[in-house]
Amino acid sequence: MVFKCVDQPQREEINERIRTLEEQQELLLTPKVIQQAVDLYRTNPKEGFFVRQLCKKVGQSPNIAESAFHWLYIAVKGKIDKEQKVQGLFNFLLKNPQQLLEWMIFGRSPYTERSLENYWKLKRRYIINLLTHTRWQADSYWRKKYKTTYFTGFLQFNAALPSTTQHEVLQALDDTIFYYTNEFSLIPNLTKNQQTFLKKLKLLKKEQTTVVPYLTSWINSSHPSRWKSLKNLSEQLAKLIGKPSRKLFSAVRQLLVFTLFDHYMQSVPQLVKGLSPEKVVPPPFKRKKQGRLPIKLLMKKNYVITRQGNAQELTDQVKNQGWTELGFPKQGKKRVTAQVHVPKKVGEYLHNGARIKLFQVSSGQAPSYKPRVDVVLEGTHGCFHSSTLLHSYLPRIPRNKSLILGVDINRLGEYMVAFNTSVPLPQDLLHLVDHYTHLTDTVLPELTQGLLRKRKAYDAHGCCKLKGELNRVYTRRSRILREITRLLPHFLAAVLVKKQCQVLKIERLTTDPTGTKGALAKAIYTMPDSLLIYKKAVWLASLELGYDVQLETVLPYHTSTLHSGCGGVLARGPGQYDVASCKKCGQQVNTHDNAAQNIASLPGTLLPSDSFPSSHV
């Protein structure tokens, strides 16, 4: 929204009045009010009842209080939802003792992460944050509660583990092999991962004279982060036993769990059973966020910021003239007004049938002091659908028909989205990728080096300027990624429409950059791997084609290492990211196109059609 005032002094006056209202709003969110809000939400979770009752208890007029309590309602709702997730996490861990000990020792558990990700249908990054944050909060609670008891010695998250001897580690190695050998013997056909895991355990047993002392020393030492330290330990062990390419992380992790099993299982389950989710989920607004909460202008309320009519009248007014007027009164002074003009795109949504639901107003920062006004619209899917961008991509896409399309997802670049049939990326996406690469490879290193020089020269003014420029460049990069994410669904939909596709197959998106570094971490962080992109593309294509395009996921194993033509293995060495030779037939293969062809040929799992997009935008 464009905020227009008569002159700069009037804008600064309006900004000051909005800032005063924001401060009044924040003063209402005291710890006592927040606790009352949590108790009230448990009684009745409806927002109208919640806000009315809080206004009565606090004794404030509904002008600014309803705005504050709206944000409090959202925060409390998030707290209660997280408490339910934490309770589900505790129930899962209590049923799986090995995962419980992994969580206690490392703060993470890969099996738990995968299981909860599939059960809750959430991103794995959310599950990882939930596990680590819950472990920290539980550790803080236990330290306070058992301050003078036996538990203090081993419950601290990154303190030393219970002292262990080499004999105990050696016995745990035998127990681990015996347990998993019997466990896997009940399975008729072992997967390749299960067979590899058993081989890793037997390799550790074979090299026990080297492995056991290192594991004993690791357990008896303290670490800033046990999870990262464990990864370094597994890499060191692989080098020491002469197998530097072997990934021993999972086997070493399970061996440590079995070693500490007797130390922890006597008390940890009872501690977790007695741990209430309310103790590990902090109350809302415990940490003040930067900036202030915007003033929420509900349409049917008499707020201290005035509007011209209710929601329907405002919608008609903005639709006809393209702007409306907001008034900012102050006791003892003249009311100040300013015009709020809607962008062209918002005007199109309104003409398509969307309605204004509410405004949000927040104060601006120096030196412009320009207030920010956001509008929230509501309406059906058709109100917000535009096929202009989709049709702009159609002329550049080859026409050959393909009922099934496979898509390979890669880092930003020429092959960030590759199909099993030849489709070039549009120039606007490539231009954004080039701009992002230039900022990453050239601009940021130069600014960082300049900042280091200024620090060595004790130039405070120069450091301040370069820090501000670095922040602006990082913001520019994030906006480029956001723009790429906005354009990709329309391009994918255009490909589906031109090819008259019926099924779109993608890899199951489980990419996790945690623990990676260097080029791999950069690649993962810049992958367009959001499932929302492909759901939106399928929705847009279905509207154009007149039938529902199916979205299926396939398992990502070996899609980038097997040659789709002859079934041979590709020689993927360092630097061979885009082109590799097949060890069986010797052909030079584009690894991304080859992966897309493998994905298209694999059996897929149909994703259920959920409500996309939402009715409120």
C-alpha positions as CSV (number, residue, x, y, z in Angstrom):
1,M,0.0,0.0,0.0
2,V,1.3,3.5,-0.9
3,F,0.9,6.0,2.0
4,K,0.6,9.6,0.8
5,C,0.8,12.7,3.0
6,V,0.7,16.5,2.3
7,D,4.3,17.0,3.4
8,Q,7.1,15.5,5.5
9,P,6.2,17.2,8.8
10,Q,2.6,15.7,8.5
11,R,4.1,12.3,7.9
12,E,6.3,12.5,10.9
13,E,3.4,13.6,13.1
14,I,1.3,10.7,11.8
15,N,4.2,8.3,12.4
16,E,4.6,9.6,16.0
17,R,0.9,9.0,16.7
18,I,1.1,5.4,15.4
19,R,4.2,4.8,17.5
20,T,2.3,6.0,20.6
21,L,-0.5,3.5,19.8
22,E,2.1,0.7,19.3
23,E,3.6,1.4,22.7
24,Q,0.2,1.4,24.4
25,Q,-0.4,-2.0,22.7
26,E,2.8,-3.5,24.0
27,L,2.2,-2.2,27.6
28,L,-1.0,-4.3,27.7
29,L,1.0,-7.6,27.1
30,T,2.2,-8.0,30.7
31,P,3.1,-11.5,32.1
32,K,-0.1,-11.5,34.2
33,V,-2.3,-10.8,31.1
34,I,-0.4,-13.4,29.1
35,Q,-1.0,-16.1,31.8
36,Q,-4.7,-15.1,31.9
37,A,-4.8,-15.4,28.1
38,V,-3.3,-18.9,28.2
39,D,-5.9,-20.1,30.8
40,L,-8.7,-18.4,28.9
41,Y,-7.7,-20.1,25.6
42,R,-7.9,-23.5,27.2
43,T,-11.4,-22.7,28.3
44,N,-12.7,-21.5,24.9
45,P,-10.4,-21.2,21.9
46,K,-12.7,-18.9,19.9
47,E,-11.1,-15.5,19.1
48,G,-14.2,-13.4,19.7
49,F,-14.8,-14.8,23.2
50,F,-11.1,-14.7,24.0
51,V,-10.7,-11.0,23.1
52,R,-14.0,-9.9,24.9
53,Q,-13.1,-11.7,28.1
54,L,-9.6,-10.3,28.2
55,C,-10.9,-6.8,27.6
56,K,-13.2,-7.2,30.6
57,K,-10.4,-8.6,32.8
58,V,-7.9,-5.9,31.9
59,G,-10.5,-3.1,32.0
60,Q,-9.3,-1.4,28.9
61,S,-11.3,0.1,26.1
62,P,-11.6,-2.1,23.0
63,N,-9.9,0.5,20.8
64,I,-6.2,-0.6,21.1
65,A,-6.8,-3.6,23.4
66,E,-8.5,-5.7,20.7
67,S,-5.6,-5.2,18.4
68,A,-3.1,-6.3,21.1
69,F,-5.2,-9.2,22.1
70,H,-5.6,-10.3,18.5
71,W,-1.8,-10.8,18.3
72,L,-1.8,-12.4,21.8
73,Y,-4.5,-14.8,20.6
74,I,-2.3,-15.9,17.6
75,A,0.7,-16.3,20.0
76,V,-1.2,-18.3,22.5
77,K,-2.7,-20.5,19.8
78,G,0.9,-21.2,18.6
79,K,1.9,-22.1,22.2
80,I,-0.9,-24.5,22.7
81,D,-0.3,-26.2,19.3
82,K,3.4,-26.6,20.2
83,E,2.5,-28.1,23.6
84,Q,0.4,-30.7,21.7
85,K,3.4,-31.4,19.5
86,V,5.7,-31.7,22.5
87,Q,3.3,-34.1,24.2
88,G,3.2,-36.2,21.0
89,L,7.0,-36.2,20.9
90,F,7.2,-37.4,24.5
91,N,4.8,-40.2,23.8
92,F,6.8,-41.3,20.8
93,L,10.1,-41.2,22.7
94,L,8.7,-43.2,25.7
95,K,7.6,-46.0,23.3
96,N,11.1,-46.0,21.6
97,P,13.8,-46.2,24.3
98,Q,16.7,-46.0,21.8
99,Q,15.4,-42.8,20.3
100,L,14.7,-41.5,23.8
101,L,18.4,-41.9,24.7
102,E,19.5,-40.4,21.3
103,W,17.5,-37.4,22.1
104,M,18.8,-37.2,25.7
105,I,22.5,-37.5,24.6
106,F,22.6,-35.6,21.3
107,G,19.4,-33.5,21.3
108,R,18.4,-35.1,18.0
109,S,17.2,-38.5,16.7
110,P,17.1,-39.1,12.9
111,Y,14.5,-41.9,13.2
112,T,12.3,-39.7,15.3
113,E,12.6,-36.8,12.8
114,R,11.6,-39.0,9.9
115,S,8.7,-40.6,11.8
116,L,7.2,-37.4,13.0
117,E,7.8,-35.7,9.7
118,N,5.7,-38.3,7.9
119,Y,3.1,-38.4,10.7
120,W,2.6,-34.7,11.1
121,K,3.3,-33.8,7.4
122,L,5.6,-31.0,8.4
123,K,9.0,-30.0,7.2
124,R,12.0,-31.8,8.8
125,R,13.6,-28.5,9.7
126,Y,10.6,-27.8,12.0
127,I,10.9,-31.2,13.7
128,I,14.7,-30.7,14.2
129,N,14.1,-27.3,15.8
130,L,11.3,-28.9,18.0
131,L,13.6,-31.6,19.2
132,T,16.6,-29.4,20.0
133,H,14.6,-26.6,21.6
134,T,12.6,-29.0,23.7
135,R,15.8,-30.7,24.9
136,W,17.3,-27.3,26.0
137,Q,14.1,-26.3,27.8
138,A,13.8,-29.7,29.5
139,D,17.5,-29.4,30.6
140,S,16.9,-26.0,32.1
141,Y,13.8,-27.2,34.0
142,W,15.5,-30.3,35.3
143,R,18.5,-28.3,36.5
144,K,16.3,-26.0,38.5
145,K,14.1,-28.8,39.9
146,Y,16.9,-31.3,40.8
147,K,19.5,-28.8,41.8
148,T,20.7,-30.7,44.9
149,T,20.0,-34.3,43.8
150,Y,21.8,-37.1,42.0
151,F,20.4,-36.1,38.6
152,T,22.4,-32.9,38.3
153,G,25.5,-34.7,37.2
154,F,24.3,-36.0,33.9
155,L,21.3,-34.0,32.8
156,Q,23.1,-30.9,31.6
157,F,22.8,-30.8,27.9
158,N,26.4,-30.3,27.0
159,A,28.1,-31.3,30.2
160,A,30.3,-34.4,30.4
161,L,28.5,-37.8,30.0
162,P,28.7,-40.5,32.6
163,S,32.3,-41.9,33.0
164,T,32.8,-45.0,30.9
165,T,35.6,-47.6,30.6
166,Q,36.9,-49.3,27.5
167,H,35.5,-52.7,28.7
168,E,31.9,-51.2,28.8
169,V,32.3,-49.8,25.2
170,L,33.6,-53.2,24.0
171,Q,30.7,-55.0,25.6
172,A,28.3,-52.4,24.1
173,L,29.8,-53.1,20.6
174,D,29.0,-56.9,21.0
175,D,25.5,-56.1,22.3
176,T,24.8,-53.8,19.4
177,I,25.9,-56.4,16.8
178,F,23.9,-59.1,18.6
179,Y,20.8,-57.0,18.9
180,Y,20.6,-55.8,15.2
181,T,21.6,-59.2,13.9
182,N,18.6,-60.8,15.7
183,E,16.4,-57.8,14.8
184,F,17.1,-58.0,11.1
185,S,16.9,-61.8,11.1
186,L,13.1,-61.4,11.4
187,I,13.0,-59.5,8.2
188,P,12.8,-61.7,5.1
189,N,14.4,-59.2,2.7
190,L,16.8,-56.6,4.1
191,T,17.0,-53.3,2.4
192,K,20.4,-52.1,1.1
193,N,20.6,-49.5,4.0
194,Q,20.1,-52.3,6.6
195,Q,22.7,-54.5,5.0
196,T,25.2,-51.5,4.9
197,F,24.4,-50.7,8.5
198,L,25.3,-54.3,9.6
199,K,28.5,-54.1,7.6
200,K,29.5,-50.9,9.4
201,L,29.0,-52.5,12.8
202,K,31.1,-55.5,11.8
203,L,33.8,-53.2,10.5
204,L,33.9,-51.4,13.9
205,K,34.1,-54.8,15.6
206,K,37.0,-55.8,13.3
207,E,38.9,-52.6,14.1
208,Q,38.0,-52.6,17.8
209,T,41.5,-52.0,19.0
210,T,41.4,-48.6,17.2
211,V,37.7,-47.7,17.7
212,V,37.2,-48.5,21.4
213,P,39.8,-46.1,22.9
214,Y,38.6,-43.3,20.7
215,L,34.9,-43.8,21.7
216,T,35.9,-44.1,25.4
217,S,37.8,-40.8,25.2
218,W,34.9,-39.1,23.4
219,I,32.4,-40.1,26.0
220,N,34.6,-39.0,28.9
221,S,35.2,-35.5,27.4
222,S,32.8,-32.5,27.2
223,H,31.8,-31.0,23.9
224,P,30.2,-27.7,22.8
225,S,27.9,-29.7,20.6
226,R,27.7,-33.4,20.8
227,W,26.0,-33.8,17.5
228,K,28.6,-32.0,15.5
229,S,31.4,-33.5,17.6
230,L,30.0,-37.0,16.8
231,K,30.2,-36.3,13.1
232,N,33.8,-35.3,13.4
233,L,34.5,-38.4,15.4
234,S,33.0,-40.7,12.8
235,E,35.0,-39.1,10.1
236,Q,38.2,-39.5,12.1
237,L,37.5,-43.1,12.8
238,A,36.9,-43.8,9.1
239,K,40.3,-42.3,8.3
240,L,42.1,-44.2,11.1
241,I,40.8,-47.6,9.9
242,G,41.8,-46.9,6.3
243,K,38.2,-46.3,5.0
244,P,38.0,-42.5,4.6
245,S,35.0,-42.7,2.3
246,R,32.9,-44.8,4.6
247,K,30.0,-43.1,6.4
248,L,30.1,-44.5,10.0
249,F,27.9,-41.9,11.6
250,S,24.8,-44.0,12.2
251,A,26.8,-47.1,13.4
252,V,28.9,-45.0,15.9
253,R,25.8,-43.2,17.1
254,Q,24.0,-46.4,17.9
255,L,27.1,-47.8,19.6
256,L,27.2,-44.8,21.9
257,V,23.5,-45.3,22.7
258,F,24.1,-48.9,23.7
259,T,27.1,-47.9,25.8
260,L,25.1,-45.4,27.8
261,F,21.9,-47.4,27.9
262,D,22.3,-48.7,31.5
263,H,23.4,-45.3,32.8
264,Y,20.3,-43.5,31.5
265,M,17.4,-46.0,31.4
266,Q,17.2,-46.3,35.2
267,S,16.0,-42.7,35.5
268,V,15.4,-40.9,32.2
269,P,11.9,-42.5,31.3
270,Q,10.6,-41.5,34.7
271,L,11.9,-38.0,34.2
272,V,10.2,-37.6,30.8
273,K,7.0,-39.1,32.1
274,G,6.9,-36.4,34.9
275,L,7.8,-33.6,32.4
276,S,4.8,-31.5,31.5
277,P,4.7,-29.8,28.1
278,E,3.8,-26.5,29.7
279,K,7.2,-26.5,31.4
280,V,9.2,-26.8,28.2
281,V,7.1,-24.4,26.0
282,P,7.8,-20.8,27.0
283,P,4.9,-18.3,27.3
284,P,4.3,-15.9,24.4
285,F,6.3,-12.7,24.1
286,K,8.9,-14.0,26.6
287,R,11.5,-12.6,24.2
288,K,10.6,-9.2,22.8
289,K,10.9,-9.2,19.0
290,Q,12.5,-6.4,17.1
291,G,10.1,-3.7,16.1
292,R,6.5,-3.3,17.3
293,L,3.4,-5.1,16.6
294,P,1.3,-3.4,13.9
295,I,-2.1,-1.9,14.8
296,K,-4.8,-4.3,13.5
297,L,-7.8,-2.3,12.2
298,L,-10.9,-4.5,12.3
299,M,-13.6,-3.2,10.1
300,K,-16.6,-3.2,12.4
301,K,-14.8,-1.6,15.4
302,N,-14.4,2.0,16.4
303,Y,-10.7,2.3,16.5
304,V,-8.4,5.2,17.3
305,I,-7.4,5.2,13.6
306,T,-10.5,6.0,11.7
307,R,-11.7,4.6,8.3
308,Q,-14.4,5.6,5.9
309,G,-17.1,3.0,6.4
310,N,-17.2,-0.7,7.0
311,A,-15.4,-3.5,5.0
312,Q,-17.9,-3.5,2.1
313,E,-18.0,0.3,1.8
314,L,-14.2,0.4,1.9
315,T,-14.0,-2.3,-0.8
316,D,-16.4,-0.4,-3.1
317,Q,-14.5,2.8,-2.5
318,V,-11.1,1.4,-3.2
319,K,-12.4,-0.4,-6.3
320,N,-13.9,2.8,-7.7
321,Q,-11.3,5.4,-7.0
322,G,-8.2,3.3,-6.1
323,W,-7.6,4.9,-2.6
324,T,-9.1,5.5,0.7
325,E,-8.4,7.8,3.7
326,L,-7.3,7.1,7.2
327,G,-7.6,9.5,10.1
328,F,-5.2,9.8,13.0
329,P,-6.9,11.7,15.9
330,K,-5.1,12.7,19.1
331,Q,-6.7,14.1,22.2
332,G,-6.4,17.9,22.4
333,K,-5.0,18.2,18.9
334,K,-6.4,18.3,15.4
335,R,-7.0,15.1,13.5
336,V,-4.5,14.4,10.8
337,T,-5.6,12.4,7.6
338,A,-3.6,10.7,4.9
339,Q,-4.5,8.8,1.7
340,V,-3.7,5.1,1.2
341,H,-3.4,4.1,-2.4
342,V,-3.7,0.4,-3.4
343,P,-1.2,-1.2,-5.9
344,K,-2.5,-2.1,-9.4
345,K,-2.4,-5.9,-8.5
346,V,-4.6,-5.4,-5.4
347,G,-7.0,-3.4,-7.6
348,E,-7.3,-6.3,-10.0
349,Y,-8.0,-8.7,-7.1
350,L,-10.8,-6.4,-5.9
351,H,-12.3,-6.1,-9.4
352,N,-12.2,-10.0,-9.6
353,G,-14.4,-10.2,-6.5
354,A,-12.0,-10.1,-3.5
355,R,-13.0,-8.2,-0.4
356,I,-11.0,-6.1,2.1
357,K,-10.9,-8.0,5.4
358,L,-8.7,-5.6,7.5
359,F,-5.9,-3.1,7.5
360,Q,-2.7,-3.3,9.5
361,V,-0.8,-0.1,10.3
362,S,2.8,0.2,11.7
363,S,5.2,3.1,12.2
364,G,8.2,3.7,10.0
365,Q,11.8,4.1,10.7
366,A,14.2,7.0,10.3
367,P,15.0,9.0,8.2
368,S,11.8,8.8,6.1
369,Y,9.4,7.9,9.0
370,K,7.0,6.5,6.4
371,P,4.3,4.4,8.0
372,R,3.5,1.0,6.6
373,V,-0.1,0.0,5.7
374,D,-0.9,-3.6,4.8
375,V,-4.3,-4.8,3.5
376,V,-5.6,-8.4,4.0
377,L,-8.0,-9.6,1.3
378,E,-10.4,-12.5,1.3
379,G,-12.2,-14.3,-1.5
380,T,-12.5,-17.4,-3.5
381,H,-9.6,-19.0,-5.5
382,G,-10.8,-17.4,-8.7
383,C,-10.3,-13.9,-7.3
384,F,-6.6,-14.2,-7.1
385,H,-5.9,-16.4,-10.1
386,S,-4.0,-14.8,-13.0
387,S,-2.7,-16.7,-16.1
388,T,-0.8,-13.8,-17.6
389,L,2.6,-14.9,-16.4
390,L,1.8,-18.5,-17.4
391,H,0.9,-17.6,-21.0
392,S,4.0,-15.5,-21.3
393,Y,6.1,-18.7,-20.9
394,L,4.2,-20.8,-23.3
395,P,5.7,-19.7,-26.7
396,R,9.2,-20.7,-25.6
397,I,8.4,-24.2,-24.6
398,P,8.5,-27.1,-27.2
399,R,5.1,-28.5,-28.0
400,N,5.8,-32.3,-28.0
401,K,3.3,-34.1,-25.8
402,S,4.3,-35.9,-22.6
403,L,1.8,-37.5,-20.3
404,I,4.3,-38.0,-17.5
405,L,6.9,-35.4,-16.5
406,G,9.8,-36.0,-14.1
407,V,11.5,-33.0,-12.4
408,D,15.0,-33.0,-10.9
409,I,15.6,-30.3,-8.3
410,N,19.1,-28.8,-8.1
411,R,21.0,-25.8,-6.8
412,L,20.4,-22.4,-8.4
413,G,21.7,-22.2,-11.9
414,E,21.0,-23.4,-15.5
415,Y,19.8,-26.8,-14.2
416,M,18.0,-25.8,-11.1
417,V,14.8,-27.5,-12.6
418,A,15.5,-30.2,-15.1
419,F,12.8,-32.2,-17.0
420,N,12.9,-35.6,-18.6
421,T,12.3,-33.8,-21.9
422,S,14.2,-30.8,-23.1
423,V,12.8,-27.6,-21.7
424,P,15.0,-24.4,-21.5
425,L,14.7,-22.1,-18.5
426,P,13.2,-18.7,-19.2
427,Q,15.5,-15.7,-19.4
428,D,13.9,-13.8,-16.4
429,L,14.7,-16.8,-14.1
430,L,18.3,-17.0,-15.5
431,H,18.8,-13.3,-15.1
432,L,17.8,-13.6,-11.4
433,V,20.1,-16.5,-10.9
434,D,23.0,-14.5,-12.5
435,H,22.2,-11.6,-10.2
436,Y,22.2,-13.9,-7.1
437,T,25.5,-15.5,-8.1
438,H,27.1,-12.1,-8.6
439,L,26.0,-10.9,-5.2
440,T,27.2,-14.1,-3.6
441,D,30.6,-14.6,-5.4
442,T,31.7,-11.0,-5.9
443,V,29.8,-8.4,-3.9
444,L,29.7,-10.1,-0.5
445,P,33.4,-11.2,-0.4
446,E,34.5,-7.7,-1.3
447,L,32.3,-6.1,1.4
448,T,33.5,-8.6,4.0
449,Q,37.1,-8.0,3.2
450,G,36.5,-4.2,3.4
451,L,34.8,-4.6,6.7
452,L,37.8,-6.6,8.1
453,R,40.2,-3.8,6.9
454,K,38.0,-1.1,8.5
455,R,38.0,-3.1,11.8
456,K,41.8,-3.4,11.8
457,A,42.1,0.3,11.2
458,Y,39.6,1.0,14.0
459,D,37.4,3.0,11.6
460,A,34.0,3.0,13.4
461,H,32.3,5.1,10.8
462,G,33.5,3.0,7.9
463,C,32.5,-0.2,9.8
464,C,29.0,1.1,10.3
465,K,28.6,2.0,6.7
466,L,29.8,-1.4,5.5
467,K,27.6,-3.3,7.9
468,G,24.6,-1.4,6.6
469,E,25.7,-2.3,3.0
470,L,26.1,-5.9,3.9
471,N,22.6,-6.1,5.4
472,R,21.2,-4.5,2.3
473,V,23.0,-7.1,0.0
474,Y,21.7,-10.0,2.2
475,T,18.2,-8.5,1.9
476,R,18.6,-8.2,-1.8
477,R,19.6,-11.8,-2.1
478,S,16.7,-13.0,0.0
479,R,14.3,-11.0,-2.3
480,I,15.8,-12.6,-5.4
481,L,15.2,-16.1,-3.9
482,R,11.6,-15.0,-3.1
483,E,11.1,-13.8,-6.6
484,I,12.5,-17.1,-8.1
485,T,10.1,-19.0,-5.8
486,R,7.2,-16.8,-7.1
487,L,8.0,-17.3,-10.8
488,L,8.8,-21.1,-10.7
489,P,5.2,-22.3,-10.2
490,H,4.0,-20.4,-13.3
491,F,6.9,-21.7,-15.4
492,L,6.3,-25.3,-14.3
493,A,2.6,-24.8,-14.9
494,A,3.3,-23.6,-18.4
495,V,5.4,-26.7,-19.1
496,L,2.6,-28.9,-17.8
497,V,0.0,-27.1,-20.1
498,K,2.2,-27.1,-23.2
499,K,3.1,-30.8,-22.8
500,Q,-0.6,-31.7,-21.8
501,C,0.8,-33.5,-18.9
502,Q,-1.3,-35.7,-16.6
503,V,1.2,-36.7,-13.9
504,L,4.1,-34.7,-12.5
505,K,6.7,-36.7,-10.6
506,I,9.2,-35.2,-8.1
507,E,11.6,-36.6,-5.6
508,R,10.4,-36.9,-2.1
509,L,11.7,-33.6,-0.6
510,T,13.7,-34.5,2.5
511,T,16.8,-32.3,1.9
512,D,18.3,-31.2,5.2
513,P,21.4,-28.8,5.1
514,T,22.1,-29.4,8.8
515,G,25.6,-30.6,9.3
516,T,26.7,-29.9,5.8
517,K,29.2,-27.2,4.8
518,G,30.9,-25.6,1.9
519,A,29.5,-26.0,-1.7
520,L,27.0,-28.7,-0.6
521,A,25.5,-26.5,2.0
522,K,25.2,-23.6,-0.4
523,A,23.6,-25.8,-3.0
524,I,21.0,-27.2,-0.5
525,Y,20.1,-23.7,0.8
526,T,19.5,-22.4,-2.7
527,M,17.4,-25.4,-4.0
528,P,13.8,-24.6,-4.9
529,D,12.7,-27.6,-2.9
530,S,9.5,-26.2,-1.4
531,L,6.6,-28.6,-2.0
532,L,4.3,-25.5,-2.2
533,I,6.0,-24.6,-5.5
534,Y,4.9,-27.9,-7.1
535,K,1.4,-27.9,-5.6
536,K,0.8,-24.4,-6.9
537,A,2.1,-25.4,-10.3
538,V,-0.2,-28.4,-10.5
539,W,-3.2,-26.2,-9.4
540,L,-2.4,-23.5,-12.0
541,A,-2.0,-26.2,-14.8
542,S,-5.3,-27.9,-13.7
543,L,-7.2,-24.7,-14.1
544,E,-5.8,-24.2,-17.6
545,L,-6.2,-27.8,-18.8
546,G,-9.6,-28.4,-17.4
547,Y,-8.6,-31.7,-15.6
548,D,-6.7,-32.5,-12.4
549,V,-3.0,-33.0,-12.9
550,Q,-1.7,-35.5,-10.4
551,L,1.4,-34.8,-8.3
552,E,3.4,-37.9,-7.3
553,T,6.6,-38.3,-5.2
554,V,9.3,-41.0,-5.8
555,L,12.1,-42.2,-3.6
556,P,15.3,-40.2,-4.3
557,Y,17.7,-43.1,-3.9
558,H,20.2,-43.5,-6.8
559,T,18.3,-41.3,-9.2
560,S,21.4,-39.2,-9.9
561,T,23.9,-42.1,-10.0
562,L,22.3,-44.7,-12.3
563,H,22.3,-44.2,-16.1
564,S,18.7,-44.2,-17.3
565,G,19.8,-45.6,-20.7
566,C,21.8,-48.7,-19.8
567,G,21.4,-49.0,-16.0
568,G,25.1,-48.5,-15.4
569,V,26.7,-46.4,-12.6
570,L,27.8,-42.8,-13.4
571,A,31.3,-41.8,-12.4
572,R,30.5,-38.9,-10.1
573,G,33.8,-37.5,-8.9
574,P,34.7,-34.1,-7.4
575,G,33.5,-31.4,-9.7
576,Q,31.4,-33.7,-11.9
577,Y,28.1,-32.1,-11.0
578,D,26.6,-31.5,-14.5
579,V,28.2,-34.1,-16.8
580,A,29.5,-37.6,-15.9
581,S,30.5,-40.7,-17.9
582,C,28.8,-44.0,-17.5
583,K,31.1,-46.8,-16.3
584,K,29.1,-49.4,-18.3
585,C,28.6,-47.9,-21.7
586,G,31.1,-45.0,-21.5
587,Q,28.6,-42.4,-22.7
588,Q,28.8,-38.8,-21.4
589,V,25.6,-38.0,-19.6
590,N,24.0,-34.8,-18.4
591,T,23.4,-35.8,-14.7
592,H,20.3,-33.6,-14.3
593,D,18.4,-34.7,-17.4
594,N,19.4,-38.3,-16.5
595,A,18.0,-37.9,-13.0
596,A,14.7,-36.4,-14.3
597,Q,14.3,-39.4,-16.7
598,N,14.9,-41.8,-13.8
599,I,12.3,-40.0,-11.7
600,A,9.8,-40.2,-14.5
601,S,10.3,-43.9,-14.9
602,L,10.0,-44.8,-11.1
603,P,6.7,-45.7,-9.5
604,G,5.3,-42.7,-7.6
605,T,3.1,-42.1,-4.5
606,L,0.2,-39.8,-5.1
607,L,0.1,-36.8,-2.9
608,P,-3.4,-36.0,-1.5
609,S,-5.1,-32.9,-3.0
610,D,-5.3,-30.4,-0.1
611,S,-6.8,-27.0,-0.1
612,F,-4.4,-24.8,-2.2
613,P,-4.5,-21.9,-2.2
614,S,-6.2,-20.9,1.0
615,S,-9.4,-18.9,0.9
616,H,-7.9,-16.0,2.7
617,V,-4.9,-14.2,1.1
